[in-house]
Amino acid sequence: MQPLPPRALMLAPMVELSHRPLRELIEPFGGCDRYYTEMTSASGYLANSPFDRYFVDSEPRPERTVVQLYGVEIEPIAGAAARLLGERLAAGSRLGGIDANFGCSAPVIEKSGGGVSWMKDADRAARLIAALKEAAPGVPVSAKLRLGYEASEQALIAFCRALEDAGADYLVIHPRLKHEKFRRSGHWEYVAAVSKAIGIPVIGNGDIRDLAGYRAVMERYGAAGAMLGREAVRRPWIFSLIRGKEADPAFSLSAPIEETGLRMISLIRTLLPEPLHISRVRRFFFYYCDNLTFGHHLRWAIQNADGLDEVESLFKGYFDEAPSDRIKLER
Ligand SMILES: Cc1cc2nc3c(=O)[nH]c(=O)nc-3n(C[C@H](O)[C@H](O)[C@H](O)COP(=O)(O)O)c2cc1C
């Protein structure tokens, strides 16, 4: 088992975004310590649903990639973990970790008993963690959670302690309550309280966009590392920028905006099956267009485009109009 490196930097699990093409895009800039896959339904995976092998694909860094599973019952989630490990071992590959999704608040998941609804019952959640440890021996097991249904430091600490006692290797906390959307800022004091109260590493997640945010998570809130989601889609070089600036405040990099966008289109084309192309490319450019001075129009044009060829020609066309956006100096 690979312990987490100190001050770990991680890519968050994000549906339609945390796929192999995004990892392939981030890696050449220098990568990060752990990549999470988007959440995959454990039962769907056990039933061989058609696209799951793309969702659990851990290339190009299987040893650093954590597969996030969601489900409603303990048995299929543990069964999926055992099968994943078996498949990896048979292929001579690695499984960088298994994560239990205790945070998703999408109504369809939460109402069916998955995601954040696991936070209603600490004993049951702890039994799932213990079952995952048993199903995938030697594989790090984490859980990614929110603050739960109501603000209670005591209840949150009790929940996290139960997961620790069940064998969780570390926890990721996105400090928002079940119903809180991105507009509100996170309640980071809860990350500080849990980090202090339990013995395993706690990773903080939510709205981290730069070196100052990364540092605050550890230095102000006592976390062991930071997980970034949307900012890593906007700026796939963000991990390198944070690491570089941490080592040398004068560090800067020239971000190849056009080249990186075109590379993403090409990675989606070659690494994902056709039925997933348009949703993935739209979702990526929804965030990536923030790099462009006049990205607003392009963003909406891409949201209405029909296929990768059209997206590619819209994106290339943008730089004919705004050539100075091709490369951006990041510091
Ligand atoms: C499009 C999208 C999809 C997401 N999908 C998942 C998911 O599959 N599993 C999960 O635990 N969290 C998911 N999240 C939440 C993120 O992992 C993360 O907690 C959240 O975006 C806050 O981090 P950020 O501010 O760095 O983006 C998703 C978020 C977004 C924006």
The ligand as an ORCA input file, in Angstrom:
! r2SCAN-3c Opt
* xyz 0 1
  C     -19.593     18.265    -12.648
  C     -19.302     17.735    -11.273
  C     -19.417     16.376    -11.024
  C     -19.133     15.857     -9.752
  N     -19.166     14.509     -9.552
  C     -18.769     13.991     -8.339
  C     -18.621     12.590     -8.156
  O     -18.781     11.784     -9.082
  N     -18.263     12.154     -6.920
  C     -18.023     13.007     -5.872
  O     -17.695     12.559     -4.758
  N     -18.108     14.333     -6.039
  C     -18.455     14.847     -7.253
  N     -18.467     16.192     -7.438
  C     -17.996     17.089     -6.346
  C     -16.488     17.338     -6.508
  O     -15.733     16.158     -6.318
  C     -16.016     18.389     -5.500
  O     -16.325     17.945     -4.198
  C     -16.659     19.746     -5.739
  O     -16.630     20.098     -7.108
  C     -15.947     20.834     -4.920
  O     -14.591     20.928     -5.314
  P     -14.054     22.101     -6.292
  O     -14.533     23.409     -5.697
  O     -12.558     21.983     -6.251
  O     -14.640     21.880     -7.655
  C     -18.758     16.730     -8.686
  C     -18.660     18.104     -8.948
  C     -18.907     18.612    -10.229
  C     -18.740     20.091    -10.484
*
